[in-house]
Amino acid sequence: MNPIAEQLNETISRGNPSLMEMLSDVGKNLFFPKGILSQSAEAREKATRLNATIGIAKQEGGAMVLPSVMSCVSGLAPEESVTYAPSFGIPELRRKWQESLYEKNPSLAGKAVSLPVATNGITHAISTFADIWTDPDDVVIMPDMMWGNYSMIFNVRKKVRLSHYPMFTANGAYNVEGLAACLEKEAKNNQKVILLLNFPHNPTGYTVTETEADRIVKIVTDVAENGTNVIVVCDDAYFGLFYEEGVLGESIFTRLCESHPRLLAVKLDGATKENYVWGLRVGFLTYGTVVQGDAAPVYDALERKTAGCVRGNISNASHLSQSIVLRSMKDENYQAEKNEKYEVLKSRAQTVKSVLSDPKYASAWDVYPFNSGYFMCIRLKSVNAEKLRVHLLDNYGVGLISLGEHDLRVAFSCIEESEIRTLFDIVYQGVQDLS
Ligand SMILES: Cc1ncc(COP(=O)(O)O)c(C=O)c1O
């Protein structure tokens, strides 16, 4: 093992020995290399005369650039756009994102969490998480309705087993008991279990209520108290888009991150969905756990391992993208702009609810519970979801996503409010055509 990795492991062990049991084999071996990076950093400070360390090209004191490239980048210097960003992410953006976590999650106040490490969108944050914290044959627990890419990341790429519980009970409530049963069963057979929570949820658009969140936190903490190491990974891709009273308005990460030494909470979030910059690919990975003594060195060690993982994979997330997100977050209109978009999506969600309360649809489908996010799902009663999807596409020019035999996912995030009734009437007509 590299001596730097050994040092990081010692620091982590001192602060919370359970974390060492949770790290994957790769995770234990990860470190942030000193080599060229630290020599360049030293040279940046001291090589005042000639600095021939960095793997970029320079000219006349600045980065060498093509004017045809820079003419597309308005308002950002080459040093903020075309040069490399650190593997950890731009320091100011990391601090700003961390500040925003405390603002968006008031009950995080007084709790210590790591600085977020920047990733290439949340997909890459999940995959980085999987590299550092999962070994083949580990288990990740998640509901049966889920974002399909989890299978690719955890199961196909990492050979991790997925263990599912039915997301909703027969009477349409979030299945906290099913989650508990699945977690307890897996905890009996494994020294480490990973629970993936995704609120607002893809595909259903469901976020747990405050009460359900409290119950989940209690269940998870009890499992940790009984001796199993638990990692709860919170995919908060659609964070903030909560539309109803009683719905948990903060990340469940907030409640989990200092709840038990055998419990590691990991928050995966980003600007992609929250700030409507999907293609800029800016995501973050943040840790929260119980640390004996000063938490800072332990978080620093975890951040170094995480940045080492980024370094060995994509090297660093786009500097241009990170700078755009940072500029936008520092803009005085940022919050007002976000509020405005939130209101648009909330109003669409309310219109979907009101349209779907029309009793005429009851013969064709049931509506899964939804209260947040970009999506909602219906469960078809009499026709096959894929058949209907193709029929709607071919005959009405309407595109939806079919999931399994019965479910259709509607991304109301991309439908204007004025088109929502038309959309569901066409789906209803499609059901009639095929019945
Ligand atoms: C639940 C969930 N997590 C993560 C992602 C990926 O987000 P990103 O575009 O930031 O990689 C998606 C995208 O569809 C998603 O639905």
Ligand as a Chemical Component Dictionary entry (heavy atoms), coordinates in Angstrom:
data_LIG
# 
_chem_comp.id                   LIG 
_chem_comp.type                 NON-POLYMER 
_chem_comp.pdbx_formal_charge   0 
_chem_comp.three_letter_code    LIG 
# 
loop_
_chem_comp_atom.comp_id 
_chem_comp_atom.atom_id 
_chem_comp_atom.alt_atom_id 
_chem_comp_atom.type_symbol 
_chem_comp_atom.charge 
_chem_comp_atom.model_Cartn_x 
_chem_comp_atom.model_Cartn_y 
_chem_comp_atom.model_Cartn_z 
_chem_comp_atom.pdbx_ordinal 
LIG C1 C1 C 0 -32.033 9.874  -9.367  1  
LIG C2 C2 C 0 -30.993 10.397 -10.293 2  
LIG N1 N1 N 0 -29.728 10.480 -9.875  3  
LIG C3 C3 C 0 -28.761 10.935 -10.672 4  
LIG C4 C4 C 0 -29.027 11.321 -11.963 5  
LIG C5 C5 C 0 -27.900 11.796 -12.825 6  
LIG O1 O1 O 0 -27.646 13.124 -12.670 7  
LIG P1 P1 P 0 -26.439 13.841 -13.444 8  
LIG O2 O2 O 0 -26.994 14.382 -14.713 9  
LIG O3 O3 O 0 -25.996 14.916 -12.498 10 
LIG O4 O4 O 0 -25.384 12.834 -13.673 11 
LIG C6 C6 C 0 -30.325 11.239 -12.448 12 
LIG C7 C7 C 0 -30.583 11.630 -13.839 13 
LIG O5 O5 O 0 -31.445 11.296 -14.521 14 
LIG C8 C8 C 0 -31.333 10.772 -11.596 15 
LIG O6 O6 O 0 -32.592 10.689 -12.008 16 
# 
loop_
_chem_comp_bond.comp_id 
_chem_comp_bond.atom_id_1 
_chem_comp_bond.atom_id_2 
_chem_comp_bond.value_order 
_chem_comp_bond.pdbx_ordinal 
LIG C1 C2 SING 1  
LIG C2 N1 SING 2  
LIG C2 C8 DOUB 3  
LIG N1 C3 DOUB 4  
LIG C3 C4 SING 5  
LIG C4 C5 SING 6  
LIG C4 C6 DOUB 7  
LIG C5 O1 SING 8  
LIG O1 P1 SING 9  
LIG P1 O2 DOUB 10 
LIG P1 O3 SING 11 
LIG P1 O4 SING 12 
LIG C6 C7 SING 13 
LIG C6 C8 SING 14 
LIG C7 O5 DOUB 15 
LIG C8 O6 SING 16 
# 
